[in-house]
């Protein structure tokens, strides 16, 4: 089994949260893989910036989730850990990275964001993040 570590952010601007829409229509939070010798916090900030164009700052560590999936290249099982951070930003300006597979980057009202995301674990991370606000 392959192990993979990623990090991402629940990014807040006033009473909204940043969500990304993938080409298939799914809404997700920004996240990505930790690069060699990279700090997990730095990964989270870098991925938010790369995928959405949003410059954010970390407020608090939210927690970690785990899941498994089969990778497309070798059809091998991957055990993935994702570290999530609560972040804030000073602007609603967001630009989706099309080369990363995103068609839209937008801020959604806090009350609606958790219900829009595709994955249940991301819904739980949003709910947990909102408890800190």
N, C-alpha and C positions, 0 to 999 in steps of 0.2 A: 504494500500500500504506500502511496505517495503522501507526504505531509506537506501542507501549504499553509502559510500564515499571511493574513491580510489585515488591513486596518481601514477604517472609514469614519465618517462623521455624520451626526445629526446636526445640521447647520441651521441656526436660528437667526432670523431677522425680525425684530419686534414680535408679532404674533403669528409668524409664518415659519415654515420649514422648507428646506431645499429638497426637491425631488427631481430625479432624472427619468426621462421616458426613453426606453430602448426601442430599437427598430420594430420589434414585435408588439409594441404597445404596452409592455409591462412598465410600471413605475417602480423605481428602486432608489435606495440611498447610495451616495457615492462611496466607493471603496475600491481597494486594489491590493496587489501583492507587495509584501515587504521585499525590498531589494537587498542584495548582499551588503552587509555591514551598515544597514540603515536602521535607525531608531524607529520604533513602532509609531510614536507620536509624529515624527517627521513624515512617515509613510501616509498617515491619515491626512495630514495637511496637504501633502503633495498630491494625493489622489483627488481630494476635493477640488484643488486648483486645476489639475489636469483635466478632469472630467467635466467640470462646470465653469471654469474661469473665475470661480469665487475664491477670494482671499479671506481666510477665516483665522480665528484664534481659538485655541482649546480652552474650555472652561473646566471640564471635569471628565474623568474616565467613567463611562457608563457600564461597561462590562464586556464579556466575551461570549460568543456563540460558537457552536461546532456543528458541522454537518458533513455528510459524505456525498460525493457525486462521481460519475464516471467521466473521465476526460475524453475529449473527442479524438485526440491524436492516437493514443495507444489503447483506448478502451480499458484503461486501468482505473481502479478505485482510488479516489483522492479523499483524504481526511483533511478538512479545512477548518481552521480556527480564524475567527474574525474579531478583532478588537475594535470597539466602538467608543467614540469620544463625542461629548456634547461640545459644540462649537458655536461661536457667534460671528456675525459679519456686520459690516456697516453699510451694505448696499444690496439692493435686490437685483442688481445687474448680474445676469448669468448667461453663459454661452455654452451650449452643449458641444462636446467634442464628437463630431460625426465619425471620425476615424476610430473612436472608442465604442461606437455602436449606439450613440445617443442622438435622438432627434429633437429632444426638448429638455431644457433645464429651467425650472421655474420654482417660485416660492408659493406654497400652498398653505392655507390657514391651518393652524395647529389641530383644530378639531376635525379636520378632514384627512390629514396626511396619513395617519395610521390605517385608515380604511382603504386608501388608494394603493398602498404598496402591495406588490405581488406576493412576497414571501412572509409567512407568519412570523418567522424569527425577527424580521425587520419591523413588523408591526409591534412586537413585544419590546424591541429596543426603543422605538419611538415612544411607546407608553412609559417606559422606564425613564427616558430622558425628560419627558414632560413633568415627572414627579420632582425633578431637580429645579424646575423653573418657578 
